[in-house]
Amino acid sequence: MASTEDPSQRRTRRADSGPAGASASRAPEIRREAAPIQPLRAADLAGALELSAAASWNQNLADWRLMLALGRGWGIRARDNAGRERLAASAVALPYGNEFAWVSMVLVLPEFRGRGYASQLLEHALADLAWRDIAAILDATPDGHPIYLDKGFVDSWGFRRYRRAARPLAGASAARTASAARTAAAGVGQATVRPLRDTDWPAILAIDRPAFGADRAALLRSLAARLPRAAHVAEHAGRISGFVLARDGREATQIGPLLAADDTSARALLDAALATLGGPVYLDLTDRHASLLPWLKARGFAYQRPFTRMVRGLPSAPGDPGHIVLVAGPELG
């Protein structure tokens, strides 16, 4: 979302916001092996995918292409024990307007860990954002949380990842189930769920911008094109009140983002998306919508791990996330 402040005003506000404006760690960082940092290019996609796979993360080539097309990536190349030069580590910053950017994909191949590469890349990404006067946001795992605290990030709100195992689904059965989900959602005072149409985008973005805190039309349109059969909207009294998107992943389909005005609409949107998916599924449920947990568990979802949304350079996370039921993913926001 574009800011009406000039850079000097934003710098003053961030400086006054306390720890979120800090840029130095609490203790000097020991770097065992300094290495040149280079921008990630299309030629690095195979190495980037290797980094995701080594960490057992879900990003596939389409995810990496999207992040590098919409944002900036950096990497460190190093030679392994066999003398081969490889992409040893990475970091990505995905800007949303000129106010904040998502920092993610801070990864290091196992054989190159312990050399300080992750710290160098993270500091490089943060310095680049600070130079452009853009705040940083990320979704931290429990292991990464204390590291980011030392970098000046502060906690905002949280979400948890859940996984459903693969369920073979025939096409005709999927269509019948999706139709049943849409019909069940209809009723007096309830939303009706239907597949997303191209004419829905102005209404979708009008819902998403205030909730997320920025215009992410390019991202949402790209995700909708990745798995169009799963993209649905909820309508209430002729107006769109929610939506759900999904995308293919390296290990599982990721459902999200999902925005809804109430739990009934959220369940209907999720049912419609799930009816189109037979393989394993990930989703990241915000803590404020934990009331949906019994419903998710009844559909075979099991808890995986928590995340904490953290902010550096703003007094609090942007937007009004009350209607965000599922986030797009830790790498995207």
N, C-alpha and C positions, 0 to 999 in steps of 0.2 A: 504494500500500500504506500503510495507516494506520501512523503512528509511535507508539511507546509513550513517546517523550520529550515533555516539555513544551517550549514554545517557547524558554525560557531555556536549556535543555540543548542544543537544536539550535543556537542561536546560538553557544554556547561551543564546541561541536564544530566548527562551520564556521569560526569564527575561528582555531581551532588547525590548520586543514587547509592553511594556506599560501595560495598564489596563488588557489586555487579560491574562497576567501572574499573576494577583493578586489572592490571595487565601483567603483574609479576607474581611468580610463585613464592611461597613462604620460605623456601630454602633453596640455595643454589642447586641447579641441576647439573649432574655429572654426565657428560657426553663422552662415551667411550670411543666413538669413531665418527668424526665429522664427515659428511658426504655431500656432494653437490645435489641440489634439489632442482628438478626439471619439470616443466609442464607435462601433463599427460596428454597424449595424442591418440588418434584412432589406431595407430600402430601398436599402442600399448594395451588394447582391449583384451588380447589373449592373456597377457600377464596380469591384468586387473581381475579377470575371471579366475585365474589361479589363486589370487589373494583371497577372493570370496570363498572359494572351495576349501582352501586350507583352514579358514576360520569357521567352516560349516555355516556360513551365512547364505542367504537365499538369493542374492542378486545374480541375474543372468546377464548375457551380453546386451539385451535390450535395456536393462536398467543402467548399465554402465554408459551405453550410448546416450541415454536420456540425461543422465547427470552431467556428462561432459558437454552435451549440447546446450544445456540450460545454465550450467555453472562452470566452475574452474576446478581442475584437478592437478595435483602435483605428485611426483614420485621420486624415489631414490633407486638407482640401479646399482647393482653390485655383482661381483663374481662369486659363484658358489664354489664348493670344494672341487668340482670338476672343471673349473675354469670358465664356465658359461656365464655370460652376463644376463642377469634376470631383473625383472621389476621386483625389488625386494620389499618395498613399502609404498603406501599411498595415503592420500588425504584429499577430501573433496569439500568445496564450499559452494552451496547452491543458493544464490541470492533470490529473495522475493522483494522486488522493488528496490528502493535505496535505503530502507530502514534496517532490515535484518537479513541474515543468510543462515542456511542450515549447514552445520559442519558435521561431516560423517566420513565413513569409509577410512578411518585411521587404522590401517592394517599393516602387519609385517609378516612375511613368510617365517615359519618356525625356525628355519636354519639361520636366519639373520636377526633373530631377537637378541636383546641384551646389548645392542650397539647404540641405543639412543635414537634410532631412526624415527620411531613414532613421535617422540617428543620434538624432534627437529621439524617434522612435517606439521604437527599441530601448531607449533609456535609460528611457523611460516604462514600457515593459513590465517591464524589470528592476526598476525602483523599485517597481512595483505588487507584484511577486512578493516582493521583499525586505520590504516592509511587511507582507505576509502570512506572512513567514518560510517561503517556498517556494523551493527551489533551482531553477536554470534549466539545461535541457539543450537542445542544438540539434545539427543536423547541418550542418556547414560545408562549402561549396565551397572550392577553393583560393583564389579571390579573396577570400572572406569570412574565411578562417582568420586572417590577421594582425589583422584588425579585432576579432575576438572574443578573440584573445589579449590585446589591449589592454584589453578590458573585464573581464578576470579569469577567462576561461574557460581550461580546461586540456584537453589531448587525452585521449581515452579509447581508443576503437578505431575501425576504419574499415570502409567498405564501398564497393562500386563499382557503378555503374549499367550495365546491358546492355540492348540493344534488339534485338528481332526484327521484321523488316519484315512487312507484312501478308501473310497467306496465306489466300486464299479457301477456305472449308471448308463443305461441304454438311452438313446436319443428320445424315443417315444415316451419312455417313463419320465424322463426329465421334463419334457413338455407338459405332460399331465400334472406332474408335481408342481411345476411353476404356475400353471393355470390355477391349481387348487390354492396355492399360496396367495395369488392375487385376489381370488374370489373370497377367501377367508378374511382378507384384510378389509374388504368392503363392508360397509354397514353404516348405520346411523351414527354420526359423530366421529367416524373413523376414516382413515386415509385409504385410498385405493392405490395399489402398486401396479405399475406397468413398465415395459421396457423404455429406456431412454430414447428420445427422438432428438434430432439435430436442432429442432426449434426450441428445445428445453434449455439451451445453454445460458441465455440471459438470466432466466430464473434461477438456475443452479448457481451461477456465479454471484447473484445477488444474495443467496443464502450463505455461500462459502466465504466471501470476502470478510464480512464482519466477524464471523466465527473464527477463522484462521488468523485474521489480522493483516492480510495482504491479498493482492490479486495473483492467483496461481492458475490462470486459465490455460496456459501452455502445458503445464503439468497435468491438469485434470483431463484435458482433451487427449493428451497422449495416452494416459492410462485407460480411458474409455475405449480408445482404438485398439488397445492390446487385447482386450477380452470383452468385445461388445455384447455378447450374449448374457453376461453377468451384470451389465449396467442397467440400473432401474431407478425410477423416481417414484416418490409418494405424492399423491394429489389429495388435497382436502378442499372441498367446496370450490373445485375448479382451479385451485392454485397449488403450485408445487411447494411442498413443505419439507422435503428431504430427498436424499439420493444415496446410492451406493455404487462404487466402482470396484473392479478387481483387476489383477494382472497376473500373468504367468511368472513363475520364479524357477530358480535352479533346483530347489528341493520341493516346493509346494506352491500352490496358488495363494496369493496374498489378497484377502478382501480388505478394502479400505482405500480411500476414506469412506465413512458412512456418517452422514449427518441426518438427524431426525428430530422432530419436535417433541416426541414422546416415545416411551418404550414400546407401545403397540405398533407404531409406525416402524421403529427400528427392527422389531421382530419380523414384521412383514417384509421389509426390505432384505433382511438377511435370509429369510426363507426363500425368497425369489432368487437371490444370487446363488445360494447353496444348491438349489434345485438344478442348476446348470453345471455343477461341478462334481466330478466323480473322483478325482485324485485327492491327495493330501491337501489340507487347507490350513493356512495361518491367518490369524486375525489378532489385532492389538486393541484390546478393550480398555477405554479410559476408566480410571478408578471411580469417577463419579457416576458411572453407569454399571456398577457392580450388581445392581438389582437384576441384571440380565444373566448372571452366572448360572443359576439353576436351569434356566432355559437352554443355555449353551451346553451345559454338561449333559442334559437329556438328549442332545443331538451329537454327542460323542466327542466334545471338545475337552481337552485336558490342559492343565496349566503347564507353562514352560518356564517363563522368567519375567521379572519386573524391569521396568525402565523408569527413569526420572527425567522429565523435561527440565533442562537447565538453561539459564540465560546469562549472558555476559555483555554488558554495555547498555542494558535497559533496566529500569526498576522492576519490571515484571514481564511475564510473557505477553506478547501481543494478542489482540483479539478477545473474543468472548466465547470460550470453548464449551459453554453449557450444552450446546446441541451436537458437539463432536462425540459420537459414540465409538467409532473406530478411527484411528489415525491412519495415514497413508503408509506408514512404516518408519522406523527409526532413521532410515537414510534419506527420507523425503519430507517428513514433518506431518 
